[in-house]
Amino acid sequence: MGDPRFIHGPDGRKVWLKWHRARRVSTDPEFSPARIREGMKAGARIEVDLVPCADGFAVLHDDTLDRSTSGRGLVADHAAGSLSGLFLRGPDGSITSERVMTLGDLCVLAAGQAGIGAQIQLDLKVGRAALVPAVTAGFAQAVEPVAERLILSGGDSAAVAYLGDMVPRLPLGHDPCHGGTVARLMERRDFDGFVCGAVGDAGRARMIYLEHGLILFADDRGFDLIGALHEAGFEVDAYTIPRAAPPYLDAISRLLGLGVDQITTDDPQSLLDWAGAASSESLARPSRSQS
């Protein structure tokens, strides 16, 4: 299936592919332990979501269990032990043989065999107010042993900073695209102000996550968001490309041309296949001196 970690930009740079919700292909269940283990061994970058449960964090996207697991009700009403007994659902809604993970389960998995560059992004889905002691009590104990293989991010910089302070060596990322920010920016087009705000709110984060549509919107109006953040010392992740198929191929090509450092995608394998085919086509095309 090829190297699942990255593709190359037009200048030959490596551009990381991040496995959104731990999927290598779009038909994978979200947050599959088997896929995460595979990705870690390969040295891939993998994104998972964290939502609070009664006594910690669950590795899930929704605040309810019904869509993606064999359980029912609010995640917050269940203890970690009971969540670990539930099974994940596939994209078609069928129940799989893979179990729901808690943050503790994930960190145990992260401590296993890992290739160079392997990293799991913990994307926090709640704000600071939800981080009560019952939820955060075990965070540092779980994360500290594998902190170098993780990066914590979220749309609430105060929440990310609060958990980050518990584990000072845990890398942090910042997503400035929440809370209506994107809609306001598209209306006002104060791109310089947006960059200043993102940099100011990032704290010790060195990775900035941006909606890919916003990057292209700014580029259409003559502003290079990626370049501005690079100048400020940040790497940039563009999210989320569903797959390498129309109408996303133009967006992928433009992001690569703009110098994006990482692309979040639901189907990394399709981007790998697309990049491989494009490379083969380029190699097969005769040069002008040959034609």
Phi, psi and chi 1 to 4 in degrees:
 res  aa     phi    psi   chi1   chi2   chi3   chi4
   1 MET       -   -3.5  -62.6  175.4   75.3      -
   2 GLY    86.7  171.1      -      -      -      -
   3 ASP   -68.3  119.2 -169.7  -36.1      -      -
   4 PRO   -87.0    9.4   34.2  -35.5      -      -
   5 ARG   -91.8  -39.8  -63.6  173.9  -63.4  165.9
   6 PHE  -157.7  163.6   46.1   73.0      -      -
   7 ILE  -120.2 -177.3   56.9  178.1      -      -
   8 HIS  -118.3  143.1  -68.4   87.8      -      -
   9 GLY   -78.7  175.1      -      -      -      -
  10 PRO   -63.9  -20.8   19.0  -30.3      -      -
  11 ASP   -94.6    7.9   56.8   -3.8      -      -
  12 GLY    88.8   -4.2      -      -      -      -
  13 ARG   -63.8  147.6  -68.8  179.9  -46.9  105.6
  14 LYS   -79.8  129.4  -68.6  178.7  178.9  178.1
  15 VAL  -117.0  117.0  177.6      -      -      -
  16 TRP   -66.9  143.7  -73.2   90.2      -      -
  17 LEU  -105.7  121.4  -62.6  177.7      -      -
  18 LYS  -100.2  128.8 -168.8  178.1   69.2 -170.5
  19 TRP   -78.3   97.9  -60.4   15.8      -      -
  20 HIS   -65.3  127.0 -173.4 -133.4      -      -
  21 ARG    54.6   31.5  -57.6 -171.9 -167.4  176.2
  22 ALA    64.8   27.6      -      -      -      -
  23 ARG  -100.0  134.2  -69.8  176.2  -68.4 -157.4
  24 ARG   -90.9  -34.4 -179.2  165.2 -179.9  168.7
  25 VAL  -128.9  156.2  -64.3      -      -      -
  26 SER   -67.7  -15.5   58.5      -      -      -
  27 THR   -87.7   -1.4   52.5      -      -      -
  28 ASP   -70.0  149.5  -74.4  -23.2      -      -
  29 PRO   -63.4  151.3  -13.9   25.8      -      -
  30 GLU   -67.6  136.6  -64.1  175.6   -0.8      -
  31 PHE    61.3   38.9  -44.8  119.5      -      -
  32 SER   -66.7  120.8  156.0      -      -      -
  33 PRO   -57.4  -36.8  -25.8   35.5      -      -
  34 ALA   -64.9  -41.9      -      -      -      -
  35 ARG   -68.0  -39.0  -84.9  -59.2 -162.3 -152.6
  36 ILE   -63.4  -43.4  -65.3  172.6      -      -
  37 ARG   -61.3  -43.3 -170.1  175.0  -64.2  108.7
  38 GLU   -61.3  -46.7  172.1 -168.5  -29.3      -
  39 GLY   -63.8  -41.3      -      -      -      -
  40 MET   -62.3  -44.0  -69.5  -63.8  -71.6      -
  41 LYS   -61.6  -33.6  -71.7 -179.7  179.1  179.0
  42 ALA   -82.4  -10.6      -      -      -      -
  43 GLY    83.0   26.4      -      -      -      -
  44 ALA   -84.9  165.8      -      -      -      -
  45 ARG  -102.8  130.9  -67.6 -173.2  176.9 -179.3
  46 ILE  -131.2  136.4  -56.8  158.1      -      -
  47 GLU  -108.2  134.2 -176.4 -100.5    6.4      -
  48 VAL  -130.4  159.3  -57.4      -      -      -
  49 ASP  -105.8  148.9  -63.2  -39.2      -      -
  50 LEU  -119.2  126.6  -64.5 -176.9      -      -
  51 VAL  -125.3  144.8  -66.3      -      -      -
  52 PRO   -68.7  139.3  -19.6   32.7      -      -
  53 CYS  -111.6 -170.4   60.1      -      -      -
  54 ALA   -63.7  -30.9      -      -      -      -
  55 ASP  -137.9   35.9   55.2   -5.3      -      -
  56 GLY   160.2 -141.0      -      -      -      -
  57 PHE  -130.3  141.6  -69.7   96.9      -      -
  58 ALA  -104.4  147.1      -      -      -      -
  59 VAL   -88.7   82.3 -179.6      -      -      -
  60 LEU  -147.9  162.0  -67.3  168.9      -      -
  61 HIS   -94.0  -43.9  177.4  -89.3      -      -
  62 ASP   -85.5  159.4  -57.4  -11.9      -      -
  63 ASP   -88.3    1.3   58.9    6.2      -      -
  64 THR  -120.9  159.2   57.4      -      -      -
  65 LEU   -91.5  -19.5  -64.0  165.9      -      -
  66 ASP   -61.3  -43.1  -55.4   61.2      -      -
  67 ARG   -69.3  -43.4  179.8 -173.0   65.3   84.2
  68 SER  -112.3    1.3   59.6      -      -      -
  69 THR  -138.3  175.3   81.8      -      -      -
  70 SER   -81.5   -1.6   59.2      -      -      -
  71 GLY   -94.4 -179.5      -      -      -      -
  72 ARG  -138.5  155.0  -67.8 -174.2  177.6  -83.0
  73 GLY    94.8 -173.0      -      -      -      -
  74 LEU   -76.8  138.4  -66.4  170.9      -      -
  75 VAL   -59.9  -39.3  177.0      -      -      -
  76 ALA   -63.0  -19.1      -      -      -      -
  77 ASP   -86.7   -2.3  -69.5  -18.7      -      -
  78 HIS  -115.0  140.6  -67.7   72.6      -      -
  79 ALA   -78.1  157.7      -      -      -      -
  80 ALA   -56.8  -40.1      -      -      -      -
  81 GLY   -60.7  -39.1      -      -      -      -
  82 SER   -74.3  -33.1   66.2      -      -      -
  83 LEU   -65.8  -35.4  -69.0  172.4      -      -
  84 SER   -66.3  -14.0  -64.7      -      -      -
  85 GLY   -90.0   -3.3      -      -      -      -
  86 LEU   -89.9  160.4  -60.6  177.9      -      -
  87 PHE  -111.2  150.3  -67.4   91.5      -      -
  88 LEU   -78.0  150.9  -63.8  170.9      -      -
  89 ARG  -100.4  148.5  -67.8 -176.0 -176.8  -87.7
  90 GLY   -80.8  176.7      -      -      -      -
  91 PRO   -59.2  -26.1  -23.6   33.7      -      -
  92 ASP   -87.3    2.9   62.1   -4.0      -      -
  93 GLY    90.4   -6.8      -      -      -      -
  94 SER   -74.4  146.5   61.6      -      -      -
  95 ILE   -79.2  131.3  -64.0  175.3      -      -
  96 THR   -97.2 -179.1   72.6      -      -      -
  97 SER   -91.8    1.9   60.5      -      -      -
  98 GLU   -95.4  139.3  -61.8 -158.5   76.3      -
  99 ARG   -92.7  153.9  -66.6 -172.9 -177.0  -88.0
 100 VAL   -64.2  140.4  171.8      -      -      -
 101 MET  -107.0  148.7  -73.7 -169.4  -63.4      -
 102 THR   -96.8  172.9   63.5      -      -      -
 103 LEU   -59.2  -39.2  176.4   60.3      -      -
 104 GLY   -61.8  -43.1      -      -      -      -
 105 ASP   -60.8  -43.2  -62.3  -32.4      -      -
 106 LEU   -62.9  -42.1  178.0   70.8      -      -
 107 CYS   -68.9  -33.7  -69.9      -      -      -
 108 VAL   -62.4  -43.4  169.7      -      -      -
 109 LEU   -63.1  -41.8 -169.4  157.7      -      -
 110 ALA   -65.2  -22.6      -      -      -      -
 111 ALA   -76.9   -8.7      -      -      -      -
 112 GLY   -77.3 -164.3      -      -      -      -
 113 GLN   -59.3  134.2 -177.4 -179.5  -10.3      -
 114 ALA  -143.7  136.6      -      -      -      -
 115 GLY   -79.0  167.5      -      -      -      -
 116 ILE   -61.6  129.1  -64.0  172.9      -      -
 117 GLY    92.0   -6.3      -      -      -      -
 118 ALA   -59.0  135.5      -      -      -      -
 119 GLN  -154.7  137.5 -176.5 -177.3   71.8      -
 120 ILE  -110.9  121.8  -60.1  175.0      -      -
 121 GLN   -86.3  123.4  177.2 -169.3  -13.4      -
 122 LEU   -95.6  104.6  -51.3  175.5      -      -
 123 ASP   -96.3  107.8 -164.0   24.3      -      -
 124 LEU   -76.4  126.0 -170.4   61.7      -      -
 125 LYS   -99.5   10.2  -69.5  -58.4 -179.0 -174.0
 126 VAL  -132.2  166.1  -65.9      -      -      -
 127 GLY   -91.5  179.3      -      -      -      -
 128 ARG   -58.1  -36.0  172.7   64.9 -177.0   87.2
 129 ALA   -63.2  -26.0      -      -      -      -
 130 ALA   -81.5   -8.5      -      -      -      -
 131 LEU   -90.0   69.2  -59.6 -179.2      -      -
 132 VAL   -81.7  161.5  -63.0      -      -      -
 133 PRO   -54.6  -37.4  -29.8   37.0      -      -
 134 ALA   -62.5  -30.2      -      -      -      -
 135 VAL   -81.9  -40.2  169.8      -      -      -
 136 THR   -95.1   -5.9   62.3      -      -      -
 137 ALA   -54.4  -40.0      -      -      -      -
 138 GLY   -98.7    7.8      -      -      -      -
 139 PHE   -62.1  -53.8 -179.0   83.2      -      -
 140 ALA   -62.9  -41.4      -      -      -      -
 141 GLN   -61.7  -38.5 -178.2  178.1   -0.6      -
 142 ALA   -73.8  -41.8      -      -      -      -
 143 VAL   -85.4  -37.7  166.8      -      -      -
 144 GLU   -51.3  -45.1  173.4   62.4   36.4      -
 145 PRO   -65.1  -21.4  -23.0   35.0      -      -
 146 VAL  -123.7   22.0  -69.5      -      -      -
 147 ALA   -57.1  -34.6      -      -      -      -
 148 GLU   -70.3  -12.5   73.5  -78.2   -4.2      -
 149 ARG  -102.6    7.9  -65.3 -177.4  177.2 -178.4
 150 LEU  -124.4  163.4  -53.3  174.9      -      -
 151 ILE  -144.8  131.5 -178.4  169.8      -      -
 152 LEU  -100.1  132.6  176.2   68.4      -      -
 153 SER  -140.8  175.3   67.7      -      -      -
 154 GLY   166.5  169.5      -      -      -      -
 155 GLY   -84.7  -11.8      -      -      -      -
 156 ASP  -108.7  103.7 -174.0  -37.9      -      -
 157 SER   -63.6  -30.5   57.6      -      -      -
 158 ALA   -67.3  -38.9      -      -      -      -
 159 ALA   -66.5  -43.9      -      -      -      -
 160 VAL   -63.3  -43.8  172.0      -      -      -
 161 ALA   -63.8  -38.3      -      -      -      -
 162 TYR   -61.9  -48.4  177.3   72.4      -      -
 163 LEU   -71.4  -36.6  -69.3  178.2      -      -
 164 GLY   -61.5  -34.6      -      -      -      -
 165 ASP   -66.1  -22.9  -73.8  -14.5      -      -
 166 MET   -73.1  -25.7  -65.3 -178.2 -178.8      -
 167 VAL  -134.7   84.2 -173.6      -      -      -
 168 PRO   -58.4  -24.5  -27.2   36.0      -      -
 169 ARG   -91.0    3.5   70.5 -171.2 -171.2   97.1
 170 LEU   -76.5  120.2  174.4   64.8      -      -
 171 PRO   -62.3  147.4  -22.4   34.2      -      -
 172 LEU  -123.0  152.3  -57.0 -178.0      -      -
 173 GLY  -128.8  165.4      -      -      -      -
 174 HIS  -135.7  133.4  175.8   54.1      -      -
 175 ASP  -115.8  107.1 -176.9  -14.8      -      -
 176 PRO   -92.3   17.2   34.1  -33.1      -      -
 177 CYS  -102.7   20.6  -64.7      -      -      -
 178 HIS  -107.8  173.6  -70.2  -94.2      -      -
 179 GLY    66.5   31.5      -      -      -      -
 180 GLY    81.3    5.2      -      -      -      -
 181 THR   -60.3  -43.8  -59.9      -      -      -
 182 VAL   -64.2  -45.5  171.8      -      -      -
 183 ALA   -61.0  -42.2      -      -      -      -
 184 ARG   -65.6  -39.9  -70.6 -167.7  -63.2  -87.8
 185 LEU   -66.1  -40.0 -178.8   57.2      -      -
 186 MET   -66.1  -28.6  -73.2 -176.8  169.6      -
 187 GLU   -79.6  -45.3  179.2 -178.5   -6.3      -
 188 ARG   -90.9  -27.8  -60.5  171.6 -174.7  172.9
 189 ARG    59.8   35.5  -54.8 -176.6 -175.3 -175.7
 190 ASP   -90.9   74.2  178.9   14.2      -      -
 191 PHE   -68.2  -38.2  -60.6  114.5      -      -
 192 ASP   -61.0  -42.2  -76.2  -52.0      -      -
 193 GLY   -65.1  -37.5      -      -      -      -
 194 PHE   -62.2  -45.8  172.6   77.7      -      -
 195 VAL   -63.2  -44.5  170.2      -      -      -
 196 CYS   -60.1  -42.0  -71.4      -      -      -
 197 GLY   -65.7  -41.9      -      -      -      -
 198 ALA   -63.1  -44.2      -      -      -      -
 199 VAL   -65.4  -41.5  170.0      -      -      -
 200 GLY   -66.2  -33.9      -      -      -      -
 201 ASP   -86.8   -9.2  -70.0  -19.8      -      -
 202 ALA   -72.7  -21.2      -      -      -      -
 203 GLY    60.8 -129.8      -      -      -      -
 204 ARG   -90.4    7.6   63.6  179.7  177.4   87.0
 205 ALA   -64.6  146.2      -      -      -      -
 206 ARG  -123.0   -0.8  -59.1  -93.6   49.5   93.8
 207 MET  -117.3  129.9  174.5   70.8   81.9      -
 208 ILE  -111.8  131.4  -60.5  -71.8      -      -
 209 TYR  -104.1  124.5  -56.8   92.6      -      -
 210 LEU  -126.5  141.6  -62.2  179.6      -      -
 211 GLU   -59.9  130.7  -71.6 -172.2    8.8      -
 212 HIS   -64.0  -31.8   81.0  -90.1      -      -
 213 GLY   -64.2  -33.4      -      -      -      -
 214 LEU   -68.8  -41.1  176.8   60.1      -      -
 215 ILE   -58.1  -45.4  -64.6  171.0      -      -
 216 LEU   -72.3  -35.4  -58.8 -178.5      -      -
 217 PHE   -60.0  -46.8  177.7   86.5      -      -
 218 ALA   -64.3  -41.8      -      -      -      -
 219 ASP   -61.6  -39.1 -178.7   53.0      -      -
 220 ASP   -62.2  -22.2  -73.5  -22.0      -      -
 221 ARG  -108.0   18.0  -74.8  147.3 -172.9   84.3
 222 GLY    84.9   14.4      -      -      -      -
 223 PHE  -118.0  128.0 -167.1   93.1      -      -
 224 ASP   -97.5   93.4 -177.8    0.6      -      -
 225 LEU   -63.0  -42.0  -76.7  173.9      -      -
 226 ILE   -63.0  -46.5  -66.7  174.5      -      -
 227 GLY   -60.9  -40.5      -      -      -      -
 228 ALA   -64.7  -40.2      -      -      -      -
 229 LEU   -74.1  -33.7  -72.0  166.3      -      -
 230 HIS   -60.3  -43.8  -79.8  171.8      -      -
 231 GLU   -61.5  -30.1  -72.3 -176.7    9.7      -
 232 ALA   -84.6   -0.7      -      -      -      -
 233 GLY    95.9   17.9      -      -      -      -
 234 PHE  -112.0  151.0  -66.4   87.0      -      -
 235 GLU   -87.9  158.4  -69.1 -173.8  -66.7      -
 236 VAL  -128.0  129.0  177.3      -      -      -
 237 ASP  -105.4  132.9  171.3  -68.3      -      -
 238 ALA  -105.9  125.8      -      -      -      -
 239 TYR  -127.0  160.6   67.9   88.4      -      -
 240 THR  -114.9  127.7  -60.8      -      -      -
 241 ILE   -89.7  116.4  -61.3  -69.0      -      -
 242 PRO   -60.1  -45.3  -25.0   35.0      -      -
 243 ARG  -169.7  167.1   60.5 -166.0  177.7  -80.6
 244 ALA   -86.9   81.2      -      -      -      -
 245 ALA  -156.2  157.7      -      -      -      -
 246 PRO   -54.6  138.1  -22.3   33.3      -      -
 247 PRO   -97.4   21.9   35.7  -34.8      -      -
 248 TYR   -92.2  -11.4  -53.1  109.1      -      -
 249 LEU   -63.4  -41.0  -63.3  179.7      -      -
 250 ASP   -63.6  -40.2  179.5   64.0      -      -
 251 ALA   -63.5  -42.4      -      -      -      -
 252 ILE   -61.0  -47.9  -62.8  167.7      -      -
 253 SER   -60.6  -41.7  -64.0      -      -      -
 254 ARG   -67.0  -41.5  -70.7  179.2   62.7 -172.5
 255 LEU   -62.3  -42.0  -68.6  168.9      -      -
 256 LEU   -62.5  -41.9  -66.7  174.9      -      -
 257 GLY   -65.8  -30.8      -      -      -      -
 258 LEU   -80.5   -8.0  -72.4  166.0      -      -
 259 GLY    91.6   25.6      -      -      -      -
 260 VAL   -59.3  145.5   74.0      -      -      -
 261 ASP   -90.2  -26.5  -58.8  -72.4      -      -
 262 GLN  -154.8  142.1 -179.6  168.6  -81.7      -
 263 ILE  -120.9  126.1  -66.2  175.1      -      -
 264 THR   -87.8  129.8  -61.2      -      -      -
 265 THR  -145.8  147.3  173.5      -      -      -
 266 ASP   -76.3  -14.3  -66.4  -37.6      -      -
 267 ASP  -143.2   72.1 -160.7  -34.2      -      -
 268 PRO   -54.9  -34.4  -22.8   32.1      -      -
 269 GLN   -63.0  -35.5 -170.6   59.7   48.3      -
 270 SER   -67.9  -34.9   71.8      -      -      -
 271 LEU   -69.2  -37.5  -89.6   73.6      -      -
 272 LEU   -62.5  -45.0  -70.8  163.6      -      -
 273 ASP   -63.9  -42.5  -66.2  -16.9      -      -
 274 TRP   -62.7  -45.4  167.8   78.9      -      -
 275 ALA   -64.8  -39.0      -      -      -      -
 276 GLY   -64.5  -41.9      -      -      -      -
 277 ALA   -66.4  -40.3      -      -      -      -
 278 ALA   -64.8  -38.8      -      -      -      -
 279 SER   -66.8  -42.7  176.6      -      -      -
 280 SER   -63.7  -40.0  -63.1      -      -      -
 281 GLU   -64.1  -39.7 -178.6 -179.7  -23.2      -
 282 SER   -65.9  -40.3  175.8      -      -      -
 283 LEU   -68.1  -33.8  -70.7  171.0      -      -
 284 ALA   -77.5  -21.9      -      -      -      -
 285 ARG   -73.9  127.5 -173.6 -178.1  -57.8  121.3
 286 PRO   -66.8  145.2   23.4  -33.0      -      -
 287 SER   -73.7  168.2   65.5      -      -      -
 288 ARG   -63.0  -32.0  -70.5 -173.9  178.6 -178.9
 289 SER   -71.3  -20.6   63.1      -      -      -
 290 GLN   -90.7  -21.3  -65.3  173.6  -43.4      -
 291 SER   -91.8      -   58.1      -      -      -
